[in-house]
């Protein structure tokens, strides 16, 4: 039974991601869990109006209170009280799925919230028992010789043995030594281990590249972190008074007050499985002309793909080059990263892994247009280790100076962040961190220069690799 089942809300649960800090993820989950607790209480009281009052404006626009009450009273409340409930998963830092046990049935409820923490998605479905984890040991290159090999295998196994994961590759930098480990397959059923030259979507780790470009142009004197975004926007867009206080810094450290994604992205997405590919600069500017901020710039952290996409668009205007051209010329070539980019040529394409969604089914890789700077890059483990090394121990050249600038803390209120890089604590140690997530890939990167430790994790499944990265860091502390 479906209480809100439209193209737009289902798509919203899909595209809202890319990476956030672990702190931000747990905080958002707490918000959803809190609303669920309220909904559960009113459900057991058979109070349809009270549940409806937890819904947002878009929800209520599509479903009247009378229609909601009719469905609740005729289809839901006859199930009786919710005897037991448990969280099944929390996907893309947005959509929670709960298992609900009634006296005579078991259902699952999908929920997410709008920007005002009101119900946006409220979808009852038949409960489907998750597929059992793989019983046979997934193949690996891990020789299991050293103590570190065995520790990493323990963490990696917990991930790769899941029913919905396919391939996993891990790079560990520990006091000057680099070790890599491969698990699973590049394509389901091909029995071919991923290697360090296979391409993966890195998702929102792309944002750290965008922040490095920003820092580069700051050091070049082309832009300033305190520049208002209106300085670089067409007059028709800059005329929106909401934008006048947003700076380039605010775009990079997620304090702009802009929405996480523009609301006209969903309506112009021709493919729900590849939502960013049709979002052009024209659509972006059209949205910005009339958008409203959710908070005063600089005061509140709120992760935004829109903000970093806009930042990259501005840098394109400043440089006269595309996002990919800037990444390659400023970052990749100096670091010897020849297998990183937004687009793969025919010689590179065969090295790209196939990608799989949260259910373990094949899904298209994502394509980007105007919002490419928030999550479009594809790379290999070898290249990401080069990138990580450059961040772990910057030198004295111009690129290193830009990298150093991205590490300077720019906001420290609930979330600690530099330019795109979040600073998290694992077992009491601080790490610069970013992760990434698309509909078919997950990634994780963290490093601590003082301890000379870094981790890169790439997966061709949507299942989050955060537990792998964090688990390994705990083993290496």
C-alpha positions as CSV (number, residue, x, y, z in Angstrom):
1,X,0.0,0.0,0.0
2,X,1.4,3.4,-1.0
3,X,0.6,6.7,0.7
4,X,3.0,8.8,-1.4
5,X,4.3,7.1,-4.5
6,X,5.2,9.6,-7.2
7,X,8.2,9.8,-9.6
8,X,9.6,12.8,-7.7
9,X,9.7,11.5,-4.2
10,X,11.1,8.1,-5.1
11,X,13.7,9.9,-7.2
12,X,14.5,12.2,-4.3
13,X,15.5,9.3,-2.1
14,X,17.9,8.2,-4.9
15,X,19.8,11.4,-5.7
16,X,20.1,13.2,-2.4
17,X,23.4,11.6,-1.6
18,X,27.1,11.8,-2.4
19,X,29.2,12.2,0.7
20,X,28.8,13.7,4.1
21,X,30.7,13.6,7.4
22,X,29.9,10.6,9.6
23,X,28.7,13.0,12.2
24,X,26.2,14.5,9.8
25,X,25.0,11.1,8.7
26,X,24.2,10.0,12.3
27,X,22.5,13.3,13.0
28,X,20.2,13.0,10.0
29,X,19.4,9.5,10.9
30,X,18.5,10.6,14.4
31,X,16.1,13.2,12.9
32,X,14.3,10.5,10.9
33,X,14.2,8.1,13.8
34,X,12.6,10.8,16.0
35,X,9.9,11.4,13.5
36,X,9.3,7.7,13.1
37,X,8.9,7.4,16.9
38,X,6.2,10.1,16.7
39,X,4.5,8.4,13.8
40,X,4.6,5.0,15.5
41,X,2.9,6.5,18.6
42,X,0.1,8.1,16.7
43,X,-0.3,5.0,14.5
44,X,-0.9,2.9,17.6
45,X,-3.4,5.5,18.8
46,X,-5.1,5.4,15.4
47,X,-4.7,9.1,15.0
48,X,-4.5,9.7,11.3
49,X,-4.7,13.5,11.6
50,X,-1.7,13.7,13.9
51,X,0.4,11.6,11.5
52,X,-0.7,13.8,8.6
53,X,0.4,16.9,10.6
54,X,4.0,15.4,10.5
55,X,4.0,15.7,6.7
56,X,5.5,18.5,4.7
57,X,3.9,20.9,2.3
58,X,4.6,18.9,-0.8
59,X,3.2,15.7,0.7
60,X,0.0,17.5,1.8
61,X,-0.3,19.1,-1.6
62,X,-0.5,15.7,-3.3
63,X,-2.6,14.0,-0.6
64,X,-5.4,15.7,1.3
65,X,-6.0,15.0,5.0
66,X,-9.3,13.3,4.1
67,X,-7.7,11.0,1.6
68,X,-4.9,10.2,4.0
69,X,-7.4,9.5,6.7
70,X,-9.4,7.2,4.4
71,X,-6.4,5.1,3.5
72,X,-5.2,5.0,7.1
73,X,-8.5,4.0,8.6
74,X,-9.4,1.4,5.9
75,X,-6.1,-0.1,5.1
76,X,-3.5,0.6,7.9
77,X,-5.2,0.8,11.2
78,X,-7.0,-2.5,10.8
79,X,-3.6,-4.2,10.9
80,X,-3.6,-3.4,14.7
81,X,-0.8,-1.9,16.7
82,X,2.9,-2.0,15.6
83,X,4.2,-4.7,18.0
84,X,7.8,-4.5,17.0
85,X,9.8,-2.1,14.8
86,X,13.5,-2.1,13.6
87,X,15.6,-0.1,11.2
88,X,16.5,-2.1,8.1
89,X,18.7,0.5,6.4
90,X,19.4,4.2,6.0
91,X,20.3,4.9,2.4
92,X,22.0,8.0,1.1
93,X,21.8,9.8,4.4
94,X,18.2,10.3,3.5
95,X,15.7,7.4,3.3
96,X,15.1,5.0,6.3
97,X,13.4,1.7,5.9
98,X,11.8,0.2,9.0
99,X,10.5,-3.4,9.5
100,X,7.1,-3.3,11.2
101,X,5.5,-6.3,12.9
102,X,1.8,-6.3,13.4
103,X,-0.3,-9.1,14.9
104,X,-1.1,-10.6,11.5
105,X,1.4,-9.2,9.1
106,X,4.9,-7.8,8.6
107,X,5.4,-4.7,6.4
108,X,8.2,-2.3,5.8
109,X,7.9,1.5,5.9
110,X,10.1,3.8,3.9
111,X,10.5,7.4,5.2
112,X,12.5,10.5,4.5
113,X,12.2,14.1,5.5
114,X,12.1,17.4,3.6
115,X,14.4,20.4,4.5
116,X,12.0,21.3,7.3
117,X,12.2,17.9,8.8
118,X,8.7,17.0,7.8
119,X,7.6,13.8,6.1
120,X,8.4,13.8,2.4
121,X,8.2,10.0,1.7
122,X,5.9,7.8,3.7
123,X,5.6,4.5,1.8
124,X,4.3,1.1,3.1
125,X,5.4,-2.0,1.2
126,X,5.3,-5.7,1.7
127,X,8.2,-6.8,3.8
128,X,10.9,-8.6,1.8
129,X,13.3,-10.7,3.7
130,X,16.9,-9.6,2.8
131,X,18.9,-12.0,0.8
132,X,21.1,-14.1,2.9
133,X,24.8,-13.2,3.0
134,X,27.1,-15.1,0.7
135,X,28.0,-18.5,2.2
136,X,31.1,-19.3,0.3
137,X,34.2,-17.1,0.9
138,X,34.5,-14.4,-1.8
139,X,37.8,-14.5,-3.6
140,X,40.5,-12.1,-2.6
141,X,44.1,-11.2,-3.3
142,X,44.8,-10.9,0.5
143,X,47.6,-13.3,1.3
144,X,46.6,-13.4,5.0
145,X,50.3,-13.6,6.0
146,X,50.8,-10.6,8.2
147,X,48.9,-9.4,11.2
148,X,47.7,-6.4,9.2
149,X,46.5,-8.7,6.4
150,X,44.4,-10.7,8.8
151,X,43.0,-7.6,10.5
152,X,42.0,-6.1,7.2
153,X,40.4,-9.3,6.0
154,X,38.2,-9.4,9.1
155,X,36.9,-5.9,8.3
156,X,36.6,-6.5,4.5
157,X,34.8,-9.8,4.9
158,X,32.0,-8.2,6.9
159,X,31.4,-6.0,3.8
160,X,32.1,-8.2,0.8
161,X,30.2,-11.3,2.1
162,X,27.0,-9.2,2.1
163,X,24.4,-10.3,-0.5
164,X,24.4,-6.9,-2.2
165,X,28.1,-6.2,-2.6
166,X,30.2,-7.2,-5.6
167,X,33.7,-5.9,-5.7
168,X,36.0,-4.0,-3.2
169,X,39.5,-2.7,-3.4
170,X,41.4,-1.2,-0.5
171,X,44.7,0.8,-0.3
172,X,46.5,1.3,3.0
173,X,49.3,3.7,3.5
174,X,51.0,3.0,6.8
175,X,54.3,4.8,7.7
176,X,55.5,4.9,4.2
177,X,54.4,1.4,3.1
178,X,51.5,0.9,0.7
179,X,49.5,-2.3,0.6
180,X,46.5,-3.0,-1.6
181,X,43.8,-5.7,-1.2
182,X,41.2,-6.8,-3.7
183,X,38.0,-8.7,-3.1
184,X,35.1,-9.9,-5.2
185,X,34.5,-9.1,-8.8
186,X,34.5,-6.3,-11.3
187,X,31.3,-7.7,-12.8
188,X,28.9,-10.0,-11.0
189,X,29.7,-13.5,-12.1
190,X,32.9,-12.8,-14.0
191,X,35.2,-14.1,-11.2
192,X,37.7,-11.3,-12.0
193,X,39.2,-9.5,-9.0
194,X,39.2,-5.7,-9.3
195,X,42.7,-4.3,-9.6
196,X,44.4,-1.0,-8.8
197,X,43.9,0.2,-12.4
198,X,40.2,-0.4,-12.6
199,X,38.0,2.7,-12.8
200,X,35.5,3.3,-10.0
201,X,33.0,6.2,-9.5
202,X,34.5,8.2,-6.5
203,X,31.3,10.2,-6.0
204,X,31.6,13.1,-3.6
205,X,35.3,12.7,-3.0
206,X,35.2,14.7,-6.2
207,X,34.3,17.7,-3.9
208,X,37.9,17.7,-2.5
209,X,39.2,18.1,-6.0
210,X,36.8,21.1,-6.5
211,X,38.0,22.6,-3.2
212,X,41.7,22.2,-4.4
213,X,40.8,24.1,-7.6
214,X,39.3,26.8,-5.5
215,X,42.4,27.0,-3.3
216,X,44.6,27.1,-6.4
217,X,42.8,30.1,-7.9
218,X,42.7,31.8,-4.5
219,X,46.5,31.5,-4.3
220,X,46.7,32.7,-7.9
221,X,44.8,35.8,-6.9
222,X,42.0,35.0,-9.4
223,X,39.4,34.7,-6.6
224,X,39.0,35.2,-2.9
225,X,37.3,33.0,-0.4
226,X,35.3,36.0,0.8
227,X,34.1,36.9,-2.7
228,X,30.3,36.9,-3.0
229,X,29.0,34.4,-5.5
230,X,27.0,37.2,-7.1
231,X,30.3,38.6,-8.4
232,X,30.5,35.6,-10.8
233,X,26.8,35.2,-11.7
234,X,24.8,36.7,-14.6
235,X,23.0,39.9,-13.6
236,X,19.6,38.2,-13.9
237,X,20.7,35.6,-11.3
238,X,22.7,37.9,-9.0
239,X,19.6,40.0,-8.7
240,X,18.2,37.5,-6.3
241,X,18.8,39.1,-2.9
242,X,19.0,35.7,-1.2
243,X,22.4,35.1,-2.9
244,X,24.2,38.3,-1.9
245,X,25.7,37.1,1.4
246,X,26.9,33.7,0.1
247,X,30.7,33.5,-0.4
248,X,32.9,31.0,-2.3
249,X,34.0,29.7,1.1
250,X,30.3,29.0,2.1
251,X,29.9,26.9,-1.1
252,X,33.0,24.8,-0.3
253,X,32.3,24.2,3.4
254,X,28.6,23.6,3.2
255,X,27.5,26.7,5.1
256,X,25.8,28.5,2.2
257,X,22.2,27.9,3.3
258,X,21.4,26.5,-0.2
259,X,19.3,23.4,-0.6
260,X,21.0,20.0,-0.8
261,X,19.8,19.6,-4.4
262,X,17.9,22.1,-6.5
263,X,14.2,21.3,-6.7
264,X,14.1,21.6,-10.5
265,X,16.6,18.8,-10.8
266,X,14.0,16.1,-10.1
267,X,11.4,17.5,-12.6
268,X,13.9,17.7,-15.4
269,X,15.5,14.3,-14.9
270,X,14.6,12.1,-17.8
271,X,16.2,9.0,-16.2
272,X,15.5,8.2,-12.5
273,X,18.6,6.0,-12.5
274,X,20.8,8.7,-13.9
275,X,19.4,11.9,-12.4
276,X,22.2,14.4,-12.8
277,X,22.9,14.0,-16.5
278,X,20.2,16.4,-17.8
279,X,20.8,19.2,-15.3
280,X,22.3,22.0,-17.3
281,X,23.8,25.4,-16.4
282,X,20.6,27.0,-17.7
283,X,18.5,25.0,-15.2
284,X,20.9,25.8,-12.4
285,X,20.7,29.6,-13.1
286,X,16.9,29.3,-13.5
287,X,16.7,27.8,-10.0
288,X,19.1,30.3,-8.4
289,X,17.0,33.3,-9.7
290,X,14.2,32.5,-7.3
291,X,15.7,30.2,-4.7
292,X,15.3,30.8,-0.9
293,X,18.0,30.0,1.6
294,X,17.4,27.7,4.6
295,X,19.8,29.5,6.9
296,X,22.0,32.6,7.0
297,X,25.3,31.9,5.1
298,X,28.2,31.0,7.4
299,X,26.1,30.1,10.4
300,X,24.9,26.5,9.9
301,X,26.5,23.4,8.2
302,X,24.1,21.7,5.8
303,X,25.6,19.4,3.2
304,X,24.9,20.6,-0.4
305,X,25.6,19.1,-3.7
306,X,24.1,22.2,-5.2
307,X,26.6,24.5,-3.5
308,X,29.7,22.6,-4.7
309,X,28.2,22.2,-8.2
310,X,27.7,26.0,-8.3
311,X,31.3,26.5,-7.0
312,X,32.7,24.5,-9.9
313,X,30.5,26.3,-12.4
314,X,32.0,29.6,-11.1
315,X,35.5,28.3,-11.4
316,X,34.8,27.2,-14.9
317,X,33.8,30.9,-15.7
318,X,37.0,32.2,-14.0
319,X,39.3,29.8,-15.8
320,X,37.6,29.5,-19.2
321,X,38.0,25.7,-18.9
322,X,35.6,22.8,-18.2
323,X,35.7,21.2,-14.7
324,X,37.4,18.1,-16.1
325,X,40.1,20.2,-17.9
326,X,40.9,22.1,-14.7
327,X,41.1,18.8,-12.7
328,X,43.5,17.3,-15.2
329,X,45.8,20.3,-15.8
330,X,46.0,21.6,-12.2
331,X,45.8,18.4,-10.2
332,X,46.2,15.2,-12.2
333,X,49.1,15.9,-14.5
334,X,51.4,17.3,-11.8
335,X,50.6,14.2,-9.6
336,X,51.0,11.7,-12.4
337,X,47.3,10.8,-12.2
338,X,46.6,9.7,-15.8
339,X,43.6,7.6,-14.9
340,X,41.3,10.2,-13.4
341,X,38.6,12.2,-15.1
342,X,34.9,12.8,-15.7
343,X,34.8,11.1,-19.1
344,X,36.6,7.8,-20.1
345,X,37.9,7.5,-23.6
346,X,37.4,4.2,-25.5
347,X,40.8,2.9,-24.4
348,X,40.0,3.6,-20.7
349,X,36.3,2.4,-20.8
350,X,37.1,-1.3,-20.6
351,X,38.8,-0.8,-17.2
352,X,35.6,0.7,-15.7
353,X,33.8,-1.7,-13.3
354,X,30.1,-2.3,-13.6
355,X,28.1,-0.8,-10.7
356,X,25.3,-2.2,-8.6
357,X,22.5,-0.6,-6.5
358,X,21.5,-1.1,-2.9
359,X,19.7,-4.3,-3.8
360,X,22.7,-5.7,-5.6
361,X,21.2,-5.2,-9.1
362,X,23.1,-3.8,-12.1
363,X,22.5,0.0,-12.5
364,X,23.8,2.7,-14.8
365,X,26.8,4.7,-13.7
366,X,26.0,8.4,-13.2
367,X,26.6,11.1,-15.8
368,X,26.8,14.8,-14.9
369,X,26.4,18.2,-16.6
370,X,26.4,21.4,-14.6
371,X,26.7,19.7,-11.2
372,X,29.8,17.7,-12.2
373,X,32.0,19.3,-9.5
374,X,29.9,17.7,-6.7
375,X,30.5,14.1,-7.8
376,X,31.4,13.3,-11.4
377,X,35.0,12.0,-11.2
378,X,36.0,8.4,-11.9
379,X,39.4,7.1,-10.8
380,X,41.5,4.1,-10.0
381,X,43.0,3.0,-6.7
382,X,46.5,3.7,-8.0
383,X,45.6,7.3,-8.8
384,X,43.7,7.8,-5.6
385,X,46.7,6.7,-3.7
386,X,48.8,9.3,-5.5
387,X,46.2,11.9,-4.6
388,X,46.1,10.7,-1.0
389,X,49.9,10.9,-0.7
390,X,49.9,14.4,-2.0
391,X,47.4,15.3,0.7
392,X,49.1,13.3,3.4
393,X,52.5,15.0,2.9
394,X,52.2,18.2,0.8
395,X,55.4,19.6,-0.6
396,X,56.3,23.2,-1.4
397,X,55.2,23.5,-5.0
398,X,52.1,25.5,-6.0
399,X,49.7,22.6,-6.0
400,X,50.9,21.6,-2.5
401,X,50.2,25.1,-1.3
402,X,46.6,24.8,-2.6
403,X,46.3,21.4,-0.9
404,X,47.5,22.9,2.3
405,X,44.9,25.6,2.1
406,X,42.1,23.0,1.8
407,X,43.2,21.5,5.1
408,X,42.7,24.8,7.1
409,X,39.7,24.6,9.3
410,X,37.0,27.0,8.1
411,X,34.0,25.9,10.3
412,X,33.9,24.2,13.7
413,X,30.4,24.1,15.0
414,X,29.0,20.5,15.4
415,X,30.9,19.7,12.2
416,X,34.6,20.4,11.7
417,X,35.5,21.1,8.1
418,X,38.2,22.8,6.0
419,X,37.5,23.3,2.3
420,X,35.4,20.2,1.6
421,X,37.6,18.0,3.8
422,X,35.7,17.0,7.0
423,X,37.8,16.3,10.1
424,X,36.5,13.3,12.0
425,X,37.7,11.4,15.1
426,X,38.2,7.6,15.1
427,X,39.3,6.1,18.4
428,X,40.3,9.6,19.6
429,X,42.5,10.4,16.5
430,X,41.6,13.1,14.0
431,X,41.5,12.3,10.3
432,X,40.8,14.4,7.2
433,X,37.9,12.5,5.5
434,X,35.5,12.4,2.7
435,X,33.4,9.6,1.3
436,X,31.3,9.2,-1.8
437,X,28.1,7.5,-2.9
438,X,26.3,7.1,-6.1
439,X,23.4,4.8,-6.9
440,X,26.0,2.1,-7.7
441,X,29.2,2.9,-6.0
442,X,30.7,3.8,-2.6
443,X,34.1,5.3,-1.7
444,X,36.0,6.3,1.4
445,X,39.2,8.3,1.9
446,X,40.8,9.3,5.2
447,X,44.3,10.3,6.4
448,X,46.3,11.5,9.4
449,X,49.6,13.1,8.5
450,X,51.1,13.0,12.0
451,X,50.5,9.3,12.2
452,X,51.4,8.8,8.5
453,X,48.3,6.7,8.0
454,X,45.8,6.8,5.1
455,X,43.0,4.6,3.8
456,X,41.3,4.5,0.4
457,X,38.3,2.2,-0.2
458,X,36.5,1.8,-3.5
459,X,33.4,-0.4,-4.2
460,X,31.2,-1.0,-7.2
461,X,28.1,-1.3,-5.0
462,X,26.0,1.3,-3.3
463,X,26.4,-0.3,0.1
464,X,28.4,2.2,2.1
465,X,32.1,1.5,2.6
466,X,32.3,3.7,5.7
467,X,32.3,0.7,8.0
468,X,35.3,-0.7,6.0
469,X,37.3,2.5,6.2
470,X,36.5,3.2,9.8
471,X,37.0,-0.4,10.8
472,X,40.5,-0.5,9.3
473,X,41.4,2.8,10.9
474,X,40.5,1.3,14.3
475,X,42.7,-1.7,13.6
476,X,45.7,0.6,12.6
477,X,45.4,3.1,15.5
